[in-house]
Amino acid sequence: MKVALVGAGLIGQSIAHLLRETGDFEVVAFDRDDLALALIDAQGIETRRVDSADTTALRNALQGFDALVNALPYYLAINVAAAAKAAGVHYFDLTEDVRATHAIRAIADDSAQAFMPQCGLAPGFIGIVAHDLAKRLDDVREVKMRVGALPEFPTNALKYNLTWSIDGLINEYCQPCEAIREGRTQWVQPLEGVEHFSLDGTEYEAFNTSGGLGTLCETLAGKVETLDYKSVRYPGHRDLMKFLLDDLRMSTDRDGLKAMLKRAVPSTAQDVVLIFVTVTGMRRGQLVQDVFTRKIFAKEVCGVPMSAIQITTAGAVCAELDLFREGVLPQSGFIRQEQVPLDAFLANRFGRLYEGESVLKSTRRLAAA
């Protein structure tokens, strides 16, 4: 499969490495940043300088490709999806933005190509897990989805380091959040709904953030009493962010907030991703609760050091692209994350990164053997 990777940042570099390592994908990276392209070019992967904000230029560059993987910030997703449709290629992205996802669904209407947004960790893998657990119950009462991308060794007052897109982080802290309460879909405010819990002896807090549910509210509407998604942080983080966003009114100056965070909060590759899903309901007349939890740490994957957020985000979109290539997923139209079978995801060579594996195998090489 010939894949155009649009966006050569840290996550894009990880996607390119994982796909190339199998030998089953021909990858070409697009970006307008020469330095980012040089880092991917050093891996032996073909690169092209393309301005992804220019829909016409991107459409022309996509001729001859089978699929596009969009690893750009959320605000470019709609333009890139439109270019993919015009070029007749399948589309996959990592966006958490609700508005962009609705627009991509409209683009996918009556399309012969597949459009699958939200293919990362949250939204993405977390929705696959929650939907699978919910299907195992006869009557679902409550679905709680909690995800944190955290520094393994927090040292600052925020108890946080930058591990992924600052634009995406600010967006999820500022936008309204979907939830289901008492069987009704509603909007709740970001940074609210604070709760505290302990896992493996470590204390955490969780609070509402936008986008993590993906399309699950719609899929489970009328089938669940309570459904929500919250981001996990170390205690105290939420209060400081609320002070910045509300009291100092930085929510109205996202560019200023972005510059402040880039200047003051260091990035780290020593991170941990926490996944915690609980589903409660009735099974064969008994009230039960099923739990899915994972902790994923930074490590080397196929000889390259990767942070936990790189492993989980790049691993998820690569697994879904691979399942699509194998015909496990629908081959046209809008594809929801909850259409991905959890067992198939975890059995996939990229999905096994969630189970601690760090070596990928080529299906081509296996077939030859």
N, C-alpha and C positions, 0 to 999 in steps of 0.2 A: 504494500500500500504506500502510495506517495503522499506524504504529509507536509503541509505548509505550517510551520510553527510561527505564529505571529506574536512577537514579544520576546526579547532575548534577555530579560532580567534573570534574577536568581531562580525563580520557579521555571521560567522558560529554559534556562540552561540545564536544569535537572530533567525536565521532560525530554529535551533533545538527547541527553546522555542515556536515559533509560530506554528510549525507543531505538536509538542507534545500537545499543549494546546487544539487543536480541538478534539483529541481522535481518529482521522481518519487515522493517519499515525504512523507506527512503525519506530522510528528513531534510528539509531546507528551511533555514531560519530567516525570517523577515524582521527588520527593525530599521529605525532611522538613526539609531545611536551606534556610531562606528566602534566605540570601545566595547559595548555589549556584544556586537557582532564578532569582534576580534576574539573575545573569550570563547565563543562557540566555535569559531573557525579553528581555534587552537585544538579543539577536540577532533578535528578532521571532518566536521560537518559543514556542508555547503551553506553559504549565507548570501543574502541579497539585501541591498539597502533600499527599503521601501517605506514611504510615509504612510502608516496605517490609517491616519486620519483622512487621507485622500482616497475616497471610495473607488473612484475610477482607476487610479493607479494600482490599488490593491486588487481590484477585479481583474485587470489585465495581467498582473503578476501571478494570479492563481490559475491561469490556463494550464491544463495538463495535470493538475493535482486531483487526488481522490478526496482528500479531507483537509480541513483547516482546524488547528487547535489554537485558540485565542488565549494567550497568557498576558494580555494587556490589562490596564486598569479598567474598572467597571464602566466608566463613562465613555469608553470607546467601543463597547460591546455592540451597540445597535448598528453603528456604521460598518463594523467588521462583518456582522451577520448579514447585512444587506449586500455587501460585496460578495460573500460566499454564495448567497442565493443567485446573484447575477452571474457568477462564474460557474454555477452548477456543481459546487462541491459540498460535501457534508460538513457540518459545523459543530464544534465542541468548545465550551469555554468554562471559566472558573468563577463567573460573576456571582456576587451575593446580592446584587441590587434588584429589588422587586420590580421597579419600573422597567428596567432593561429586560428582565425575564418576560414580562407581559408583552413588550414590543417584539421580542424574538419569537414568541408564540404566534403573534400575528404574521410575522414574516414566514413562519413555517407552514401556515395554512395552505393547503392544496399543493405543497411542494413535493417534488419527486426526491428531494434530498432530505437527509435527517438533520434535525436541529436539536442539540442536547446541551443546554446551558447548565450551570451550577454543578459542574463535575468535580469539585474539589473535596475538601474535608467537611465543611459546614457552610453553606449547603453542599450536599453531595453524599459522602459515605454515611454521615449521621442519619440522613433520611432513609437510606437503604436499610440500615439497622433497625430504626424505629418501625418502619412499615413491616419488616419481616417479623418482629416480635409481636406487633399488633395482630397480624394475620393468624397467629397461633392461638388467639383467644376467641371464645364464642361471643363475648360481649366486652368491649373495651371501655374502661372507666377513665384511665389517666395515662398520658404519654408525656414523659419528661425527657428532654434532650439537653445534655450539658457537654460543652466542649471548651477546652482551654489550650491555647498555645502559649506556654509559659517559659521564662528563663529557669534553667535548672538551679542556678545560683543567684537569686535576686539580691541586689545590693542597694538600689536607690529607693527613694520614698514611694514611688509608684509601684515598686516591686514588680517591675516589668521591663522588658527589653523589646526592641523592634525586631520581629522575626519574619514579617511579611509586609505586604503593601500598606503603606501609611494611608493612602487614599481609601483603601477598603476598610481599614480600622476606623478612621474618622466617620466614614459613611455608616457603618453599623452602629456607632455610638450616637448618631444624630437622627437617623430616620425612624419613623414609627415602625412598630413590630407587630406582626400578625400573631394571633393566638386564638384558641378556642376556650371559652369559659361557659360552663353550664350548658354545653351543647351548641353555643352560638359563636360564630366567627366574629372577632372584633379586633380593633387596633389597641395596642398598649404602648406606653411610653418607654423609650430606651433608658437604660440605667435604673429603672424601677424594678420592683419585685425582688428585692435583695433577699437572698437566703444564704445560710452557712451550712457546710457539711465537712466531714472528715473522711479521708480515704488513705489507707495505708499509713495512718498516723500523722498525716499532713492536713492542716486546716485550709479550707478554701472558701471563697464567696462566689456567688453566681448572681447574674442580673440580666434583665432583658436586653438583647441586642437585635438589630434588624437583619433579616435575610436568611437566618440559619435554617428556618423551616422549609425553604424552597417552596414546592407546590403541595406540601403535605397537608396543609389546612384544607385545601380544596379536595384532595383525595379522601381524607378522613371525615369530611363534613357529614354530620348526621350519624356518624359511627362511633364518636368518642365524646365524653363529657368534658374532658380537659386535655389540652395539648399546648405545650409551650417549649420554646428554645431559649436557653440562657448561656452566656459566655462565662467561663470560669476564670477567676483571677485569685491572687493571694489577697487576704483580708486587708482592707484599707484602700485598694486601688480605685474602687468605684467612687468613694467620697471625694478623692482628689480630682478625678476626671469630671465629676459633677460640678465641683468648684470651678474648674477651668471652663467648662462648656456653658454653665448656667450663670454662676455669679460673676465671672469675668467676661461673659458673653462671647466666648470664642467660637460658639456654635454658629455665629453669624459671620465669622471670619475664618473660613476653613483653610485658606491659603496661609494666613498667619499662624494658625494652629499647626499646620503641617510643617512650616518652617521652624517653629518652636520645638516640635518633637524631634525633627531631624537634627537640630542643633544640640539638644540637651539629652536625648535618650539614645544610648548606644544600641547598635544591633548586636546580636549574639548568635553564634552557631551552636552553643551549648544549651539546648532547649529541650523541653519535654511537651508532648501533646497528650492531653488527657481526654478520653472519650468515656462518657458515662450516660447510659440510657436505661431508664426504668419504665416498664409498661405494666399497668395493673388492670385486672378485670376478671371475668368469670371464665373458667374452663371446666366443663362437665359438672356444673353446679357448685363449684368451689371457687372462692375468691383467692387469686394467686397473683404473685408479682414476679416477672422475669426481668433480669438485669444483664446488660452487656457492658463490659468495661475493658478498656485497654489503656496502657501507658506506653508511649512510643518515644524512644530517645534518639538523639543524634548519633550517627555512626557512619561508617564507610559502606557505600553501596557500589558494588562492581569496581572497587578501587578508587572511588571518589568520595571525599568527605561530604556528607549532607546533613543539614539540620533536620530536626524532627518534622518541622512544618514543610520543608522541601520534600521529605520522604512521603508524608501523608497526602500532600496536595498533588504533587507530580504523580505519585503512585496511583492515586484515585483516577485521575483523568486518563492516564495510560491504560489502566485496567479496563475502563469503560470503552475506550477506543479499540482495545484488543477484543473485547467481547462483541463489539459491533462488527469488527472485521470477521469474527468467527460466526456471525449470524445469530448470536444469542439474543441480541436486541432488535427492535423494529428497525427497518431499513429506510424509512422515510417519515416525514412529518415531525411533529414535536414529541420528544421523548422525555418523560419525567424520570427523576432519579429513582423513584419507588418502583419503576418498571424493571430495575436491575435486581435479579435474584441474589440474595446475600451469599448463599452457598457458592454460586458461580463466581461471584466477585472474590471471595476469600480463596477459592481454588485457583484463580487466575494467577499467572506468574507475577504480574505486577501487584495484584491484590495481596499476595503472600508477604509483601513488605509490611503489611499490617500485623502479620504473625511473627515478625522478627527475622525473616529471611533476608539475605542481602546479595544473592546471586540470581541473575536472570538467565533463562535458557531460551534458545531459539526453537520454535516449533519446526522451522525449516530443517535445522540440524538434526532434531530428533527424528523427523520423518526420514531423512537420509540414512540415519543409523539403522 
